[in-house]
Amino acid sequence: MITETQRDALNRLIEIAQGDTGQCRIVADFLLAWWNADECGGFNLTHVWAVDGAIADDMAHVFRIIRDTSSYPDQLGYKEDFQAILRQWRPAFAV
């Protein structure tokens, strides 16, 4: 079960990941590592140092989602959102 706070955090991160700044790339890397780290690449935790505090807080909420649900984002209804992020940041892996 995802709390409203967690869902809001994930939605904000999805929106950020669809932008085109350095912070957007970091957020996209974080989210894609959750979805498929083997193909999309892992996430260097020290990159959190390069995002705003509010973004880092949202990432912490999503980390809790990952821990609490033991689910991938597509299992939680976010397949289309993550496919859009994949197309933008990892076009070679987009289907």
Rosetta blueprint (number, residue, H / E / L):
1 M L
2 I L
3 T L
4 E H
5 T H
6 Q H
7 R H
8 D H
9 A H
10 L H
11 N H
12 R H
13 L H
14 I H
15 E H
16 I H
17 A H
18 Q L
19 G L
20 D L
21 T L
22 G H
23 Q H
24 C H
25 R H
26 I H
27 V H
28 A H
29 D H
30 F H
31 L H
32 L H
33 A H
34 W H
35 W H
36 N H
37 A H
38 D H
39 E H
40 C H
41 G L
42 G L
43 F L
44 N L
45 L H
46 T H
47 H H
48 V H
49 W H
50 A H
51 V L
52 D L
53 G H
54 A H
55 I H
56 A H
57 D H
58 D H
59 M H
60 A H
61 H H
62 V H
63 F H
64 R H
65 I H
66 I H
67 R H
68 D H
69 T H
70 S L
71 S L
72 Y L
73 P H
74 D H
75 Q H
76 L H
77 G L
78 Y L
79 K H
80 E H
81 D H
82 F H
83 Q H
84 A H
85 I H
86 L H
87 R H
88 Q H
89 W H
90 R L
91 P H
92 A H
93 F H
94 A L
95 V L
